[in-house]
Amino acid sequence: MPRLIYSAISSLDGYIEDERGSFDWAVPDEAAHAFINELERSVGTYLYGRRMYETMRAWESDEMFVAESAVTRDFAQIWRRAEKIVFSTTLGDVSTRRTRVERSFDPEQVRQLKSAANSDISIGGPGLAAQAFEAGLVDECSLFVAPVVVGRGKRALPDAARVRLELLDERSFPNGMVRLHYAVVG
């Protein structure tokens, strides 16, 4: 059965962006990005909140990413091939192909999506992921921990959830980034 995977790049102290909303410290190096690309190949659908979608849509429209390197070009192609579902009450039209908007996050609808899927589903953004964790929908969690402490910002993991995890794998990269891969237990 396809997995619902929450994946995020966070600081060592657990933030996906600092208090100014910046995440420039979270850019993976070529080795980490190539590894992320291999993981993303199994994803057929991305679930996003509005803000995460607005960040990620640059992979379709910004040719700088395509021209930057073979690794970023590869990721852009992977991202463009996948379906995208954006959960938002405020987003009007979408500007990317293979994208639709849902006005609310319905756990039962996501369960049905999982059971009908032929490939993995990725959930992006901590707010949306918190709802999925709370509903018991997340199967795996993949955190890429950047070698930086930012002090404050937006948390990578939900504050109010208690989730048991089993470590499946860990990997370090030359720039000091570490990937922690967990299965959700129970």
C-alpha positions in Angstrom: 0.0 0.0 0.0 1.3 3.5 -0.8 2.6 5.5 2.1 1.8 9.0 3.3 5.1 10.5 4.1 5.8 13.8 5.9 9.1 15.2 4.7 10.7 18.4 5.9 14.1 20.1 6.2 14.5 21.6 9.7 17.0 23.3 11.8 18.6 21.3 14.6 16.2 23.0 17.1 13.2 21.9 15.0 12.2 24.8 12.8 11.4 24.8 9.1 11.8 28.6 8.9 13.2 31.2 11.2 11.3 34.0 12.9 11.6 36.2 9.8 10.1 33.4 7.6 13.5 32.6 6.0 14.7 29.2 5.2 17.8 30.1 3.2 19.9 28.1 5.7 17.9 24.9 4.7 19.1 24.6 1.1 20.5 21.1 0.6 23.9 20.6 -1.1 24.1 18.6 -4.3 24.6 15.3 -2.5 21.6 15.8 -0.2 19.5 17.1 -3.1 20.3 14.1 -5.3 19.3 11.8 -2.4 16.0 13.7 -1.9 15.4 13.3 -5.7 15.7 9.6 -5.4 13.2 9.6 -2.5 10.7 11.8 -4.4 10.6 9.5 -7.4 8.1 7.3 -5.6 5.7 10.2 -4.9 2.7 10.5 -7.2 0.8 13.1 -5.3 1.8 16.1 -3.1 -0.5 17.4 -0.4 0.1 21.1 0.5 -1.3 23.9 2.4 -1.5 27.3 0.6 1.9 28.6 1.9 3.8 25.5 1.0 2.2 25.3 -2.4 3.1 29.0 -3.0 6.7 28.1 -2.2 6.9 25.0 -4.2 5.2 26.3 -7.4 8.5 27.9 -8.3 9.6 24.5 -9.4 7.2 24.7 -12.4 7.5 28.4 -13.3 11.1 29.4 -12.4 13.5 28.3 -15.1 16.4 29.3 -12.9 15.9 26.0 -11.1 16.0 24.1 -14.3 19.2 25.8 -15.4 21.0 25.7 -12.0 22.2 22.1 -12.2 21.3 18.6 -13.3 20.1 17.8 -9.8 17.7 20.8 -9.6 16.5 20.1 -13.2 15.8 16.5 -12.2 13.8 17.6 -9.1 11.8 20.1 -11.2 10.8 17.2 -13.6 9.9 14.9 -10.7 7.8 17.7 -9.1 6.1 18.6 -12.4 5.0 15.0 -13.1 3.2 14.6 -9.8 -0.3 15.5 -8.9 -0.7 18.3 -6.4 -3.7 18.9 -4.0 -3.7 22.2 -2.2 -5.8 22.6 0.9 -6.8 26.2 1.2 -9.8 28.3 2.0 -8.2 31.5 0.5 -6.4 30.3 -2.6 -8.2 31.2 -5.8 -6.7 29.8 -9.0 -3.6 27.6 -9.2 -0.8 28.4 -11.5 0.7 24.9 -11.9 -0.4 21.9 -14.0 -1.8 18.8 -12.4 -3.0 20.8 -9.4 -6.4 21.2 -7.7 -7.7 23.0 -4.7 -9.7 21.5 -1.8 -11.3 23.9 0.6 -10.8 21.8 3.7 -8.7 18.9 4.9 -10.9 15.8 5.1 -9.1 12.9 6.8 -11.6 10.4 5.2 -10.9 11.8 1.7 -7.2 11.4 2.3 -7.7 7.8 3.5 -9.6 7.1 0.3 -6.8 8.8 -1.7 -4.3 6.5 0.0 -6.2 3.3 -0.6 -6.7 4.2 -4.3 -3.1 5.4 -5.0 -0.5 3.5 -7.0 2.3 5.5 -5.6 3.4 7.3 -2.4 1.8 10.5 -1.2 3.9 13.3 0.3 2.5 15.9 2.7 4.3 19.2 3.0 3.9 22.0 5.5 3.8 21.6 9.2 0.2 22.8 9.6 -1.3 20.3 7.2 1.0 17.6 8.5 -0.2 18.3 12.1 -3.8 17.5 10.9 -2.6 14.3 9.2 -0.7 13.2 12.3 -3.7 13.9 14.4 -5.9 11.9 12.1 -3.4 8.9 12.2 -2.8 9.2 8.4 1.0 9.6 8.4 3.0 6.4 7.8 6.5 7.8 7.7 8.4 10.9 8.7 11.6 11.9 6.9 13.4 14.8 8.5 16.5 16.4 7.0 18.2 18.2 9.9 20.4 21.2 8.8 23.4 22.0 10.9 22.1 25.3 12.2 20.1 26.5 15.3 17.7 29.3 14.4 16.2 30.0 17.9 12.6 30.7 16.8 10.2 30.3 13.9 7.8 27.8 12.5 8.0 24.3 14.1 8.6 21.4 11.8 6.6 19.0 13.9 3.2 19.5 15.7 3.4 20.8 19.2 0.2 19.1 20.5 0.7 15.6 19.0 2.2 12.6 20.7 3.5 10.3 18.0 5.6 7.1 18.6 8.3 6.6 15.9 10.6 3.8 15.0 13.9 4.8 13.4 14.2 3.1 10.0 17.4 4.7 8.7 19.7 7.7 9.1 22.2 9.2 6.7 24.7 12.1 6.9 25.8 14.3 4.1 29.1 16.2 3.5 27.6 19.6 4.4 26.6 18.3 7.9 22.9 17.7 7.1 21.5 14.5 8.5 18.4 12.6 7.3 16.3 10.8 10.0 13.8 8.4 8.6 11.0 7.1 10.9 8.0 4.9 10.6 5.0 5.9 12.7 4.2 3.2 15.2 0.6 2.3 15.9 
